[in-house]
Amino acid sequence: MIVPPFTRESAIQKVRAAEDGWNSRDPERVSLAYTEDSVWRNRIEFPVGRAQIRQFLTAKWARELDYRLIKGLWAFTDNRIAVKFEYEWHDHANSWFRSYGNELWEFDERGLMRRREASINDLPIMEADRKFFWPAPGPRPADHPGIE
């Protein structure tokens, strides 16, 4: 478990661990990184607690198909991390999107996230413009570039 207070190295490790978790597309696994009463803002949705987080993620990955995500550290303090991210996905009509955003994270002393605020924008893309091709679900390969 990576716990506060964060150093640059541990914050980068925490971001990569979160990326790997989300790329698993496993709502149960991902929900365990959050406190029982974790509070989220994700676009216009406001899940609270692990049960609602699992429901949110289940619906998200049923809608956002072939999801692949890259996160990058933006900034950190003792118990907070700011992240930038990009992910690609397609809908049931096979229209592709690249989603860009920022997240603000706050952690408890055990390293569980108690607060997550996400702002996200979707850009329609052509399938030929995709950048993320590793086998999914699964983690981004170590040799695949991150985001700047």
DSSP file (Angstrom, degrees, kcal/mol; ACC not computed):
  #  RESIDUE AA STRUCTURE BP1 BP2  ACC     N-H-->O    O-->H-N    N-H-->O    O-->H-N    TCO  KAPPA ALPHA  PHI   PSI    X-CA   Y-CA   Z-CA
    1    1 A M              0   0    0      0, 0.0     2,-0.6     0, 0.0   110,-0.1   0.000 360.0 360.0 360.0 133.9    0.0    0.0    0.0
    2    2 A I        -     0   0    0    109,-0.2     4,-0.1    11,-0.1   108,-0.0  -0.877 360.0-177.6 -98.3 118.7    1.3    3.4   -0.9
    3    3 A V        -     0   0    0     -2,-0.6   106,-0.1     2,-0.1   107,-0.1  -0.807  19.2 -63.2-121.6 155.8    0.4    5.8    1.9
    4    4 A P  S    S+     0   0    0      0, 0.0    75,-0.1     0, 0.0     2,-0.1  -0.337  93.4  70.5 -68.6 160.2    0.8    9.5    2.6
    5    5 A P  S    S-     0   0    0      0, 0.0     2,-0.2     0, 0.0    74,-0.2   0.465  82.2-149.1 -75.3 141.8    2.8   11.6    3.1
    6    6 A F        -     0   0    0     72,-1.8     2,-0.2    71,-0.5    74,-0.1  -0.523  13.9-162.9 -84.1 144.4    3.7   11.4   -0.6
    7    7 A T     >  -     0   0    0     -2,-0.2     4,-2.6     1,-0.1     5,-0.2  -0.658  43.1 -98.8-104.6 171.9    7.0   11.9   -2.2
    8    8 A R  H  > S+     0   0    0     -2,-0.2     4,-2.2     1,-0.2     5,-0.2   0.937 126.0  48.4 -57.2 -45.0    7.4   12.5   -5.9
    9    9 A E  H  > S+     0   0    0      1,-0.2     4,-2.1     2,-0.2    -1,-0.2   0.924 113.5  44.7 -63.2 -45.8    8.3    8.9   -6.4
   10   10 A S  H  > S+     0   0    0      2,-0.2     4,-2.3     1,-0.2    -1,-0.2   0.849 111.2  54.1 -70.9 -31.7    5.4    7.5   -4.3
   11   11 A A  H  X S+     0   0    0     -4,-2.6     4,-2.3     2,-0.2    -1,-0.2   0.915 109.0  48.8 -65.4 -41.8    2.9    9.9   -5.9
   12   12 A I  H  X S+     0   0    0     -4,-2.2     4,-2.3    -5,-0.2    -2,-0.2   0.909 111.7  49.7 -62.9 -41.7    4.0    8.6   -9.3
   13   13 A Q  H  X S+     0   0    0     -4,-2.1     4,-2.4     2,-0.2    -2,-0.2   0.889 109.8  51.1 -63.2 -39.2    3.6    5.0   -8.1
   14   14 A K  H  X S+     0   0    0     -4,-2.3     4,-2.1     2,-0.2    -2,-0.2   0.906 110.1  49.4 -65.4 -41.3    0.2    5.8   -6.7
   15   15 A V  H  X S+     0   0    0     -4,-2.3     4,-2.5     2,-0.2    -2,-0.2   0.926 112.5  47.2 -63.2 -45.4   -0.9    7.3  -10.1
   16   16 A R  H  X S+     0   0    0     -4,-2.3     4,-2.8     1,-0.2    -2,-0.2   0.892 110.1  52.9 -66.1 -38.3    0.4    4.2  -12.0
   17   17 A A  H  X S+     0   0    0     -4,-2.4     4,-2.2     2,-0.2    -1,-0.2   0.907 110.7  47.7 -62.2 -40.7   -1.3    1.9   -9.5
   18   18 A A  H  X S+     0   0    0     -4,-2.1     4,-2.7     2,-0.2     5,-0.2   0.923 111.3  50.7 -65.3 -44.0   -4.6    3.7  -10.1
   19   19 A E  H  X S+     0   0    0     -4,-2.5     4,-2.4     1,-0.2    -2,-0.2   0.938 111.0  48.3 -58.0 -47.5   -4.1    3.6  -13.9
   20   20 A D  H  X S+     0   0    0     -4,-2.8     4,-0.7     1,-0.2    -1,-0.2   0.903 111.3  51.0 -61.8 -41.1   -3.5   -0.2  -13.8
   21   21 A G  H >X>S+     0   0    0     -4,-2.2     3,-1.2     1,-0.2     5,-0.7   0.953 111.6  45.6 -60.6 -50.4   -6.5   -0.7  -11.6
   22   22 A W  H ><5S+     0   0    0     -4,-2.7     3,-1.3     1,-0.3    -1,-0.2   0.858 107.8  58.3 -63.8 -34.8   -8.8    1.2  -13.9
   23   23 A N  H 3<5S+     0   0    0     -4,-2.4   115,-2.0     1,-0.3    -1,-0.3   0.647  94.4  66.5 -70.9 -12.6   -7.4   -0.6  -17.0
   24   24 A S  H <<5S-     0   0    0     -3,-1.2    -1,-0.3    -4,-0.7    -2,-0.2   0.754  93.4-147.4 -72.4 -23.4   -8.4   -3.9  -15.4
   25   25 A R  T <<5 +     0   0    0     -3,-1.3    -3,-0.1    -4,-0.5    -2,-0.1   0.816  51.2 138.1  55.7  33.9  -12.1   -2.7  -15.9
   26   26 A D     >< -     0   0    0     -5,-0.7     4,-2.7     1,-0.2     5,-0.3  -0.891  40.0-165.3-110.2 100.0  -12.9   -4.6  -12.7
   27   27 A P  H  > S+     0   0    0      0, 0.0     4,-2.3     0, 0.0    -1,-0.2   0.843  88.5  51.6 -56.4 -36.7  -15.3   -2.5  -10.6
   28   28 A E  H  > S+     0   0    0      2,-0.2     4,-1.1     1,-0.2    26,-0.1   0.956 112.4  44.8 -65.1 -50.2  -14.7   -4.6   -7.5
   29   29 A R  H >4 S+     0   0    0      1,-0.2     3,-0.6     2,-0.2     4,-0.3   0.933 115.7  47.2 -58.7 -47.9  -11.0   -4.3   -7.7
   30   30 A V  H >< S+     0   0    0     -4,-2.7     3,-1.9     1,-0.2    -1,-0.2   0.901 105.7  58.6 -63.6 -41.2  -11.1   -0.6   -8.4
   31   31 A S  H >< S+     0   0    0     -4,-2.3     3,-1.7     1,-0.3    -1,-0.2   0.773  92.8  68.4 -62.5 -25.5  -13.6    0.1   -5.6
   32   32 A L  T << S+     0   0    0     -4,-1.1    -1,-0.3    -3,-0.6    -2,-0.2   0.614  87.4  66.9 -71.4 -10.7  -11.2   -1.3   -3.0
   33   33 A A  T <  S+     0   0    0     -3,-1.9    80,-2.7    -4,-0.3     2,-0.3   0.499  96.1  71.3 -82.4  -4.1   -8.8    1.6   -3.6
   34   34 A Y  E <  S-a  113   0A   0     -3,-1.7    80,-0.2    78,-0.3    16,-0.1  -0.805  90.2-103.0-115.3 152.0  -11.4    4.0   -2.1
   35   35 A T  E >   -     0   0A   0     78,-2.2     3,-1.8    -2,-0.3    14,-0.1  -0.262  38.6-106.5 -65.1 159.9  -12.7    4.4    1.5
   36   36 A E  E 3  S+     0   0A   0      1,-0.3    14,-1.1    13,-0.1    15,-0.3   0.817 123.5  36.0 -56.6 -31.6  -16.1    2.9    2.4
   37   37 A D  E 3  S+     0   0A   0     12,-0.2    -1,-0.3    13,-0.1    -2,-0.1   0.034  85.3 157.8-112.5  25.3  -17.5    6.5    2.4
   38   38 A S  E <   -     0   0A   0     -3,-1.8    11,-3.3    10,-0.1     2,-0.5  -0.169  31.2-143.9 -53.4 141.7  -15.5    7.9   -0.5
   39   39 A V  E     -aB 115  48A   0     75,-2.1    77,-2.2     9,-0.2     2,-0.3  -0.943  19.9-174.3-114.7 129.8  -17.1   10.9   -2.2
   40   40 A W  E     -a  116   0A   0      7,-2.3     2,-0.4    -2,-0.5    77,-0.2  -0.865  23.8-166.1-120.6 153.5  -16.8   11.4   -6.0
   41   41 A R  E     +a  117   0A   0     75,-2.0    77,-3.6    -2,-0.3     2,-0.5  -0.936  19.1 171.4-129.1 116.4  -17.7   14.0   -8.5
   42   42 A N  E >   -aC 118  45A   0      3,-2.9     3,-2.4    -2,-0.4     2,-0.5  -0.916  66.7 -57.5-127.4 102.9  -17.4   12.5  -12.0
   43   43 A R  T 3  S-     0   0    0     75,-1.7    75,-0.1    -2,-0.5    78,-0.0  -0.512 121.6 -22.0  58.6-113.7  -18.7   14.8  -14.7
   44   44 A I  T 3  S+     0   0    0     -2,-0.5     2,-0.3    -3,-0.1    -1,-0.3   0.198 120.1  96.4-110.5  15.6  -22.3   15.3  -13.4
   45   45 A E  B <   -C   42   0A   0     -3,-2.4    -3,-2.9     2,-0.0    11,-0.0  -0.827  51.9-165.6-107.3 147.5  -22.5   12.1  -11.3
   46   46 A F        -     0   0    0     -2,-0.3    -5,-0.1    -5,-0.2     6,-0.0  -0.535  10.7-178.1-132.7  65.3  -21.8   12.1   -7.6
   47   47 A P        -     0   0    0      0, 0.0    -7,-2.3     0, 0.0     2,-0.4  -0.364   7.2-163.2 -65.0 145.4  -21.3    8.5   -6.3
   48   48 A V  B  >  +B   39   0A   0     -9,-0.2     4,-0.5     1,-0.1    -9,-0.2  -0.993  51.2   4.0-131.2 124.6  -20.8    8.1   -2.6
   49   49 A G  H  > S-     0   0    0    -11,-3.3     4,-2.2    -2,-0.4   -12,-0.2   0.101  90.9 -73.9  86.9 160.5  -19.3    4.9   -1.1
   50   50 A R  H  > S+     0   0    0    -14,-1.1     4,-2.9     1,-0.2     5,-0.2   0.853 125.3  56.4 -61.4 -38.9  -18.0    1.7   -2.6
   51   51 A A  H  > S+     0   0    0    -15,-0.3     4,-2.1     1,-0.2    -1,-0.2   0.936 111.9  42.3 -62.0 -45.5  -21.3    0.3   -3.6
   52   52 A Q  H  X S+     0   0    0     -4,-0.5     4,-2.8     2,-0.2    -1,-0.2   0.857 112.7  54.6 -68.9 -34.0  -22.2    3.3   -5.7
   53   53 A I  H  X S+     0   0    0     -4,-2.2     4,-2.7     2,-0.2     5,-0.2   0.931 108.4  48.6 -63.4 -45.0  -18.7    3.5   -7.1
   54   54 A R  H  X S+     0   0    0     -4,-2.9     4,-2.5     2,-0.2    -2,-0.2   0.921 112.9  48.0 -60.4 -43.9  -19.0   -0.2   -8.2
   55   55 A Q  H  X S+     0   0    0     -4,-2.1     4,-2.2    -5,-0.2    -2,-0.2   0.924 112.1  49.9 -61.9 -44.7  -22.4    0.6   -9.8
   56   56 A F  H  X S+     0   0    0     -4,-2.8     4,-2.5     1,-0.2    -2,-0.2   0.939 113.5  44.9 -58.4 -49.4  -20.9    3.7  -11.5
   57   57 A L  H  X S+     0   0    0     -4,-2.7     4,-2.6     2,-0.2     5,-0.2   0.871 110.2  54.4 -67.7 -37.3  -17.9    1.8  -12.9
   58   58 A T  H  X S+     0   0    0     -4,-2.5     4,-0.9    -5,-0.2    -1,-0.2   0.936 113.3  42.6 -60.0 -46.5  -20.0   -1.2  -14.1
   59   59 A A  H  X S+     0   0    0     -4,-2.2     4,-1.2    -5,-0.2     3,-0.3   0.897 112.6  54.6 -67.0 -40.4  -22.3    1.2  -16.0
   60   60 A K  H >X S+     0   0    0     -4,-2.5     4,-3.3     1,-0.2     3,-0.6   0.943 110.9  43.3 -58.5 -50.4  -19.3    3.2  -17.3
   61   61 A W  H 3< S+     0   0    0     -4,-2.6    -1,-0.2     1,-0.3    -2,-0.2   0.623 109.3  57.3 -79.3 -10.6  -17.5    0.1  -18.8
   62   62 A A  H 3< S+     0   0    0     -4,-0.9    -1,-0.3    -3,-0.3    -2,-0.2   0.730 118.5  34.2 -79.5 -24.5  -20.7   -1.3  -20.2
   63   63 A R  H << S+     0   0    0     -4,-1.2     2,-1.0    -3,-0.6    -2,-0.2   0.808 114.1  57.5 -96.1 -39.5  -21.0    2.0  -22.2
   64   64 A E  S >< S-     0   0    0     -4,-3.3     3,-0.6    -5,-0.2    -1,-0.2  -0.791  80.9-164.1-100.8  92.5  -17.3    2.8  -22.8
   65   65 A L  E 3   +D   90   0A   0     25,-2.6    25,-2.1    -2,-1.0    -3,-0.1  -0.426  63.9  13.4 -84.8 151.5  -16.1   -0.2  -24.8
   66   66 A D  E 3  S-     0   0A   0     23,-0.2    -1,-0.2     1,-0.2     2,-0.1   0.843  87.1-170.6  53.5  38.3  -12.5   -1.2  -25.4
   67   67 A Y  E <   +     0   0A   0     -3,-0.6     2,-0.3    -6,-0.1    22,-0.2  -0.360  14.2 175.5 -63.0 130.0  -11.5    1.4  -22.7
   68   68 A R  E     -D   88   0A   0     20,-1.8    20,-2.3    -2,-0.1     2,-0.3  -0.987   9.3-167.2-140.1 131.7   -7.7    2.1  -22.4
   69   69 A L  E     -D   87   0A   0     -2,-0.3     2,-0.4    18,-0.2    18,-0.2  -0.909  16.0-169.7-127.3 142.3   -6.4    4.8  -20.0
   70   70 A I  E     -D   86   0A   0     16,-2.9    16,-2.3    -2,-0.3     2,-0.3  -0.998  12.7-170.3-127.9 129.5   -3.2    6.7  -19.3
   71   71 A K  E     -D   85   0A   0     -2,-0.4     2,-0.3    14,-0.2    76,-0.2  -0.861   0.3-167.4-113.8 151.7   -2.8    8.8  -16.2
   72   72 A G  E     -D   84   0A   0     12,-2.8    12,-2.5    -2,-0.3     2,-0.2  -0.999  27.7-108.2-139.0 142.6    0.1   11.2  -15.4
   73   73 A L  E     +D   83   0A   0     -2,-0.3    10,-0.2    10,-0.2     3,-0.1  -0.475  33.7 172.1 -66.8 132.5    1.1   13.0  -12.2
   74   74 A W  E     -     0   0A   0      8,-3.1     2,-0.3     1,-0.5     9,-0.2   0.775  63.0 -30.9-103.7 -50.1    0.4   16.8  -12.3
   75   75 A A  E     -D   82   0A   0      7,-1.5     7,-3.1   -64,-0.1    -1,-0.5  -0.971  56.3-162.7-162.2 166.1    1.1   17.8   -8.7
   76   76 A F  E     -D   81   0A   0     -2,-0.3     5,-0.2     5,-0.2     2,-0.2  -0.992   8.0-174.0-154.4 158.4    1.1   16.5   -5.1
   77   77 A T        -     0   0    0      3,-2.6   -71,-0.5    -2,-0.3     3,-0.1  -0.636  60.2 -63.9-131.3-165.1    1.1   17.4   -1.4
   78   78 A D  S    S+     0   0    0     -2,-0.2   -72,-1.8     1,-0.2     3,-0.0   0.909 130.1   2.1 -52.5 -48.9    1.3   15.3    1.7
   79   79 A N  S    S+     0   0    0    -74,-0.2    28,-2.5   -75,-0.1     2,-0.4   0.179 119.0  77.9-129.3  17.7   -2.1   13.6    1.1
   80   80 A R  E     - E   0 106A   0     26,-0.2    -3,-2.6    -3,-0.1     2,-0.4  -0.966  49.7-171.0-130.6 147.4   -3.4   14.9   -2.2
   81   81 A I  E     -DE  76 105A   0     24,-1.7    24,-2.7    -2,-0.4     2,-0.4  -1.000  10.5-153.3-135.9 136.3   -2.5   14.2   -5.8
   82   82 A A  E     -DE  75 104A   0     -7,-3.1    -8,-3.1    -2,-0.4    -7,-1.5  -0.934  21.7-170.9-107.9 134.3   -3.6   16.0   -9.0
   83   83 A V  E     -DE  73 103A   0     20,-2.7    20,-2.6    -2,-0.4     2,-0.3  -0.932  18.0-156.0-128.6 144.3   -3.7   13.9  -12.1
   84   84 A K  E     +DE  72 102A   0    -12,-2.5   -12,-2.8    -2,-0.3     2,-0.3  -0.880  26.2 177.4-109.9 153.0   -4.1   14.5  -15.9
   85   85 A F  E     -DE  71 101A   0     16,-2.2    16,-2.0    -2,-0.3     2,-0.3  -0.987  24.6-162.5-153.4 160.9   -5.4   11.7  -18.0
   86   86 A E  E     +DE  70 100A   0    -16,-2.3   -16,-2.9    -2,-0.3     2,-0.3  -0.985  16.0 176.0-137.8 143.0   -6.4   10.5  -21.5
   87   87 A Y  E     -DE  69  99A   0     12,-2.1    12,-3.5    -2,-0.3     2,-0.3  -0.994  16.3-146.4-146.0 155.1   -8.4    7.5  -22.4
   88   88 A E  E     +DE  68  98A   0    -20,-2.3   -20,-1.8    -2,-0.3     2,-0.3  -0.902  28.6 144.9-119.3 148.4   -9.9    6.0  -25.6
   89   89 A W  E     - E   0  97A   0      8,-1.9     8,-2.6    -2,-0.3     2,-0.3  -0.970  31.0-134.2-166.2 167.3  -13.1    4.1  -26.0
   90   90 A H  E     -DE  65  96A   0    -25,-2.1   -25,-2.6    -2,-0.3     6,-0.2  -0.954  17.1-129.1-133.0 158.8  -15.9    3.5  -28.4
   91   91 A D    >   -     0   0    0      4,-1.9     3,-1.9    -2,-0.3   -27,-0.1  -0.270  42.6 -86.7 -93.4-175.7  -19.7    3.3  -28.0
   92   92 A H  T 3  S+     0   0    0      1,-0.3   -28,-0.1   -29,-0.2    -1,-0.0   0.678 128.7  58.5 -69.6 -16.5  -22.1    0.6  -29.1
   93   93 A A  T 3  S-     0   0    0      2,-0.1    -1,-0.3     0, 0.0     3,-0.1   0.363 118.8-113.2 -89.3   4.8  -22.4    2.3  -32.5
   94   94 A N    <   +     0   0    0     -3,-1.9     2,-0.5     1,-0.3    -2,-0.1   0.745  65.9 149.9  66.7  27.2  -18.6    1.9  -32.9
   95   95 A S        -     0   0    0     31,-0.1    -4,-1.9    32,-0.0    -1,-0.3  -0.801  39.1-138.2 -86.2 130.0  -18.0    5.7  -32.7
   96   96 A W  E     -EF  90 125A   0     29,-0.7    29,-2.1    -2,-0.5     2,-0.3  -0.608  22.0-176.7 -94.8 151.0  -14.5    6.3  -31.1
   97   97 A F  E     -EF  89 124A   0     -8,-2.6    -8,-1.9    27,-0.3     2,-0.5  -0.984  21.3-150.6-141.3 149.0  -13.6    9.0  -28.5
   98   98 A R  E     -EF  88 123A   0     25,-2.5    25,-2.6    -2,-0.3     2,-0.4  -0.997  22.2-156.8-116.3 124.8  -10.6   10.2  -26.7
   99   99 A S  E     -EF  87 122A   0    -12,-3.5   -12,-2.1    -2,-0.5     2,-0.3  -0.867   8.0-168.5-106.0 133.9  -11.5   11.6  -23.3
  100  100 A Y  E     +EF  86 121A   0     21,-2.8    21,-2.9    -2,-0.4     2,-0.3  -0.891  21.4 129.6-118.6 147.5   -9.2   14.1  -21.6
  101  101 A G  E     -EF  85 120A   0    -16,-2.0   -16,-2.2    -2,-0.3     2,-0.3  -0.996  42.6-111.8-175.2-176.1   -9.4   15.3  -18.0
  102  102 A N  E     -EF  84 119A   0     17,-1.9    17,-2.5    -2,-0.3     2,-0.4  -0.970  21.2-161.2-134.0 146.8   -8.0   16.1  -14.6
  103  103 A E  E     -EF  83 118A   0    -20,-2.6   -20,-2.7    -2,-0.3     2,-0.5  -0.977   8.0-153.5-129.7 145.2   -8.6   14.5  -11.3
  104  104 A L  E     -EF  82 117A   0     13,-2.2    13,-2.1    -2,-0.4     2,-0.4  -0.985  20.4-168.7-115.1 126.5   -8.1   15.8   -7.8
  105  105 A W  E     -EF  81 116A   0    -24,-2.7   -24,-1.7    -2,-0.5     2,-0.4  -0.913  12.2-170.3-119.9 141.6   -7.5   13.0   -5.2
  106  106 A E  E     -EF  80 115A   0      9,-2.0     8,-2.6    -2,-0.4     9,-1.5  -1.000  14.2-159.4-129.7 135.4   -7.4   13.1   -1.4
  107  107 A F  E     - F   0 113A   0    -28,-2.5     6,-0.2    -2,-0.4     2,-0.1  -0.789  11.7-132.3-116.7 152.3   -6.3   10.1    0.7
  108  108 A D    >   -     0   0    0      4,-2.7     3,-1.7    -2,-0.3    -1,-0.0  -0.337  46.7 -88.2 -87.7-178.8   -6.7    8.9    4.2
  109  109 A E  T 3  S+     0   0    0      1,-0.3    -1,-0.0     2,-0.1    -2,-0.0   0.679 127.0  58.4 -68.0 -17.4   -3.8    7.7    6.4
  110  110 A R  T 3  S-     0   0    0      2,-0.1    -1,-0.3  -107,-0.1     3,-0.1   0.485 119.6-107.2 -88.1  -3.9   -4.1    4.1    5.0
  111  111 A G  S <  S+     0   0    0     -3,-1.7     2,-0.3     1,-0.3  -109,-0.2   0.566  75.3 137.3  88.2   9.6   -3.6    5.3    1.4
  112  112 A L        -     0   0    0   -111,-0.1    -4,-2.7   -78,-0.1     2,-0.5  -0.696  60.0-114.2 -87.6 142.8   -7.3    4.9    0.5
  113  113 A M  E     +aF  34 107A   0    -80,-2.7   -78,-2.2    -2,-0.3    -6,-0.3  -0.640  34.1 175.7 -80.2 122.0   -8.9    7.6   -1.6
  114  114 A R  E     +     0   0A   0     -8,-2.6   -75,-2.1    -2,-0.5     2,-0.3   0.596  68.9  30.0-100.0 -13.4  -11.6    9.4    0.3
  115  115 A R  E     +aF  39 106A   0     -9,-1.5    -9,-2.0   -77,-0.2     2,-0.4  -0.987  58.3 176.8-149.0 135.9  -12.3   12.1   -2.3
  116  116 A R  E     -aF  40 105A   0    -77,-2.2   -75,-2.0    -2,-0.3     2,-0.5  -0.978   3.3-176.1-140.6 124.8  -12.1   12.1   -6.1
  117  117 A E  E     -aF  41 104A   0    -13,-2.1   -13,-2.2    -2,-0.4     2,-0.4  -0.985  11.1-173.3-122.5 122.4  -13.2   15.0   -8.3
  118  118 A A  E     -aF  42 103A   0    -77,-3.6   -75,-1.7    -2,-0.5     2,-0.5  -0.956  14.6-169.9-123.4 131.5  -13.0   14.5  -12.1
  119  119 A S  E     + F   0 102A   0    -17,-2.5   -17,-1.9    -2,-0.4     2,-0.4  -0.984  21.6 179.2-115.0 127.4  -13.5   16.9  -15.0
  120  120 A I  E     - F   0 101A   0     -2,-0.5     2,-0.4   -19,-0.2   -19,-0.2  -0.983  18.7-168.7-138.9 138.6  -13.6   15.2  -18.4
  121  121 A N  E     - F   0 100A   0    -21,-2.9   -21,-2.8    -2,-0.4     2,-0.4  -0.982  16.2-143.1-124.9 140.8  -14.1   16.2  -22.0
  122  122 A D  E     - F   0  99A   0     -2,-0.4   -23,-0.2   -23,-0.2    -2,-0.0  -0.883   9.8-166.1-107.6 132.4  -14.8   13.8  -24.9
  123  123 A L  E     - F   0  98A   0    -25,-2.6   -25,-2.5    -2,-0.4     2,-0.1  -0.969  21.7-130.3-115.2 117.4  -13.3   14.3  -28.4
  124  124 A P  E     - F   0  97A   0      0, 0.0     2,-0.3     0, 0.0   -27,-0.3  -0.469  35.2-178.7 -62.9 135.6  -14.8   12.3  -31.2
  125  125 A I  E     - F   0  96A   0    -29,-2.1   -29,-0.7    -2,-0.1     2,-0.2  -0.917  30.5-108.2-132.1 159.8  -12.0   10.6  -33.2
  126  126 A M    >   -     0   0    0     -2,-0.3     3,-2.0     1,-0.1     4,-0.3  -0.611  33.3-117.9 -80.1 148.5  -11.7    8.4  -36.2
  127  127 A E  G >  S+     0   0    0      1,-0.3     3,-1.5    -2,-0.2    -1,-0.1   0.864 116.5  61.1 -55.8 -34.5  -10.7    4.8  -35.4
  128  128 A A  G 3  S+     0   0    0      1,-0.3    -1,-0.3     3,-0.0     0, 0.0   0.676  97.3  60.2 -66.3 -17.1   -7.5    5.5  -37.5
  129  129 A D  G <  S+     0   0    0     -3,-2.0    -1,-0.3     2,-0.0    -2,-0.2   0.388  76.7 125.5 -92.5   3.0   -6.5    8.2  -35.0
  130  130 A R    <   -     0   0    0     -3,-1.5     3,-0.1    -4,-0.3   -32,-0.1  -0.251  36.5-175.7 -61.0 150.2   -6.3    5.9  -32.0
  131  131 A K        +     0   0    0      1,-0.1     2,-0.6     0, 0.0    -1,-0.1   0.535  61.6  75.3-119.1 -16.6   -3.1    5.9  -30.0
  132  132 A F        +     0   0    0      1,-0.1    -1,-0.1   -64,-0.1    -2,-0.0  -0.883  43.9 149.1-111.2 111.5   -3.7    3.2  -27.4
  133  133 A F        +     0   0    0     -2,-0.6    -1,-0.1    -3,-0.1     3,-0.1   0.313  21.9 128.5-126.3   7.2   -3.5   -0.4  -28.7
  134  134 A W  S    S-     0   0    0      1,-0.1     2,-0.1     7,-0.1     6,-0.1  -0.248  74.5 -81.3 -66.6 158.6   -2.2   -2.6  -25.9
  135  135 A P        -     0   0    0      0, 0.0    -1,-0.1     0, 0.0    -2,-0.1  -0.358  65.7-116.2 -59.9 132.8   -4.2   -5.8  -25.1
  136  136 A A  S    S+     0   0    0     -3,-0.1     2,-0.2    -2,-0.1  -112,-0.1  -0.959  85.2  40.0-135.1 150.6   -7.1   -4.9  -22.9
  137  137 A P  S    S+     0   0    0      0, 0.0  -113,-0.2     0, 0.0  -114,-0.1   0.512 104.6  74.8 -71.2 154.9   -8.3   -5.2  -20.3
  138  138 A G  S    S-     0   0    0   -115,-2.0  -113,-0.1    -2,-0.2    -4,-0.0  -0.768  84.7 -56.3 151.3 166.2   -4.9   -5.0  -18.7
  139  139 A P        -     0   0    0      0, 0.0  -119,-0.1     0, 0.0     3,-0.1  -0.243  56.8 -98.5 -69.2 153.8   -2.2   -2.6  -17.7
  140  140 A R        -     0   0    0    -71,-0.2  -120,-0.0     1,-0.1    -4,-0.0  -0.545  51.1-104.1 -64.3 130.6   -0.4   -0.3  -20.1
  141  141 A P    >   -     0   0    0      0, 0.0     3,-2.0     0, 0.0    -1,-0.1  -0.251  24.6-117.9 -59.1 147.4    2.9   -2.0  -21.1
  142  142 A A  T 3  S+     0   0    0      1,-0.3    -2,-0.1    -3,-0.1     0, 0.0   0.784 114.1  52.3 -57.8 -29.5    6.0   -0.5  -19.4
  143  143 A D  T 3  S+     0   0    0      2,-0.1    -1,-0.3     0, 0.0    -3,-0.0   0.455  84.8 102.3 -90.1   0.4    7.4    0.5  -22.8
  144  144 A H  S <  S-     0   0    0     -3,-2.0   -12,-0.0     1,-0.1    -4,-0.0  -0.707  81.9-110.2 -82.4 131.0    4.3    2.3  -23.9
  145  145 A P        -     0   0    0      0, 0.0    -1,-0.1     0, 0.0    -2,-0.1  -0.215  27.0-141.7 -60.9 149.3    4.7    6.1  -23.6
  146  146 A G        -     0   0    0      1,-0.1     2,-0.4   -76,-0.0   -74,-0.1   0.077  33.0 -82.5 -83.9-156.3    2.8    8.0  -20.9
  147  147 A I              0   0    0    -76,-0.2    -1,-0.1   -63,-0.1   -63,-0.1  -0.902 360.0 360.0-115.3 148.2    1.3   11.4  -21.4
  148  148 A E              0   0    0     -2,-0.4    -1,-0.1   -76,-0.1   -76,-0.0   0.414 360.0 360.0 -94.5 360.0    3.2   14.7  -21.0
